[in-house]
Amino acid sequence: MMRGSRVRTLAVVMTLTLMPAAATAQTGSEFRTISIVVGSSAGGGYDTYARILARHIGRYIPGQPNIIVQNMPGASSLKAVQYLDSSAPKDGSVMAAFNPGLLNESLLNADKIRFKFTDAAWVGSITRDLRTCYAWAATGIKTFDDLRRYKQFNIGAPAQGTSSYVNAAVLKNMFGIAVRHVTGYAGSAEQRLAIERGELDGDCGAWSSAGLD
């Protein structure tokens, strides 16, 4: 998400959400540096996508500015989004890459997500992707029937309403899987470590993100 700019960059489509918003007088040719603020911890899928984007997007922006990636995890990436409305420059030099679950939360819990996404416009997505859920090998789950018989399947998420939380909720509410949500993780990197420690049994996320990880 980019606030305060008329610039339409050639960002490719991303699973995480990147948006620009309404205009100021500044043009792309004036930019020397553009920041991408990632609303999750380093090493996760959203962070990886943002850093891939940062390697290439500058060449498509007038002046070919330097691109800096900053991690700002907190409140399921809401902290990064709110930064755009608070202390971030309003000249279009800052983007936010955040968990797209905030879009649904902004509609369902408007009092909680005090940010109008309708005030922003899409840049795009880096992939056209599928969502996937997987089980750690140590669980012994190899088929969907195995998963259905599993007594309690622990899945992590940053918070209620995030993409991985919603995916796990679909498993629970539509397919009857005995999912137990464990929230409070800063990002998918921390969730993967928790899986390896045996705290979680699996995860849900973008297929390409699982491949990158």
N, C-alpha and C positions, 0 to 999 in steps of 0.2 A: 504494500500500500504506500503510495507516495502522495503527500499532502501538498497542495499549493503549487501545482505546476501544469502548464499547458502541454508539456512535452509528452509525446506518445512514443515510448521506446519500443524497440523491436524485441521485447522479452518474449521468449517462447513459453508455451503453455506449461504451468506448474501445478502439481498437486497441492502444494501450499499456496496461499492466496497472496498475490502481489497486486496492489491497486494504486493508481494515481488519483488525485482529487482535483478540485476546482482550482482556478487559475490565479496566478499572480503575474506581474510583469516580467519576471525573470525568464530567460530562454535557456535552452540546453547549452548553447555556445558559451555561456558564462560559467558553467560548472567546471570546477577543478577536481572536486571530490564528491562522490555520492556514497552514502552509507546505506547498507542493508542491515536492518536491525532484526535479528532472529529471535522469536519469542520462545525459544527452547534452548536447552543446554548444548554444548559442543559435542560433536560425535554422533548425533542422531540423524534421522532421515531429513528433517526440515533443514537442519544445519548443513548437511551435505548438499542438498539441492541449492541452497543459497550460495554456497561457495563455488559450486559449478557455474551458476549463473554469473557470479562476480568475475569469473575468469574471462567471460565473453561479452557481457552486455555493454561494457564501456565502448567497444569499437563501433556500436550502432548509435551512440549518443553524440551529438555535435560536440566537438572539443575533445572527444575520447577521454573523459575524466577517469581518475583513479577510483576504484571501487573498494570500499572497506566493509568488511563484515563484522558486526558486533553482536554478541550473544546477550540477550536480556530476558532470561527465563523468569517466570513468575505469574501466578494466577492463570495458568493454562494458556500462556502467551498474551493474555489481556494486558499485562504490564507494558509490553512492546507496543501494542496498539494505542494504549493511553498515552504513551510517550509522544506519539505524533501530535496529539491534541494538547500536550502540555509544553514541555521545554524543547522539543525538537524544532529546528529551523522550519519556517513555513514557506520556504522558497523552492520546494520540490527536490531538494538534495537528499532527502531521507525516505527510504522505503521500509516497510515492515513485512517480514515473512512470518506468518502466524498460523496456528492451528485452525483450519477451516470450520471446526466445530463451533467456533465463536459466532459464525453466521447464524446457525440454528439457535444458539443460546440468545442472541440478540433479539430474535423474534419471540422466543418462548419466555425469556426472563429479561425483559427490557429494563427492569429496575436494577438488575445486576450488571448487565453489559451496557454501560452508558456511553455508547459510541454509535453514531449513525453511519452504518456502512453504506447507506444510500447516498451519503455525501461524497463517496469515493467512486472511482471508475476502475475497471479491470485493466491491468497490464497483460495478464495471462497466466498460463501454467507451463511448467517445464516438461510434463508428461501427460499423456492420456493414459490413465492407470486404472487398475482394478484393486479393490480392497481384498485382503486375505487374512485369515486367522490360522495360526499354526500351534502345534503342541511340541514341547520340548521332548527329546527322545527318551529321557529318563522316566517320563510318565508311562511309557509303554503304549501310548495311543498311536495307532497306525491307520485306523479307519474312522469314518464318521460314527459308525456303530460303537466303536470303542469309546469315543468321546461322549456319546449319549449315556453310556453305562458308567462313566466316571463319576465318582461320588461328589467331588467338589473341585471345579476347575478354576484356579486363581488366575485372573488377568489384571494387569496393572494399567493405570492411566494417570495422566496429570491431575485430572479432576472430572467430575460429572459434566457431561455435555461435550467433551472432546471427542475427536473422531474415533479413537480406539475404544473409548467408553461406549459410544453409540454402537459400534460394531459388535462389541461383546454383549450389549443389551439385546441386539438382534438375535444372537445365538441363544440367549436365555429366554427371551419372550416369544420368539417365533418357532424355535426348534427344541425348546425344552431342555437345553443344556444347563447343568447345575453350575452356572457361573457365579463366582464370588468376585466382585469388583474390589480392587485394592488401589486406592488413589493416593496422590501426593508425590508422584515421581516428577522430577524436573523435565524429563524428556525420555525418548526411546532408548538412549544409551544407558541410562540408569535402569530402565526396565529390563534390558537385555542382561545386564549384570545380575539383577535380581533373579532372573530365570536361571542363570548359571549357578547361582547360590542355592537354588531350590525354593526360594520365596514365592516365585510365580511358576505357573505350569505352562504358560504360553503367552502369545500376544496377538494383536490384530493391527494391521496397518496396510500401507500401500505395497503392492507387489514389488515395484521397483525399489522401494526403500528397504524392504527385506533383503533384496538382492544386493543392494549397496552395502548393507550392514554385514 
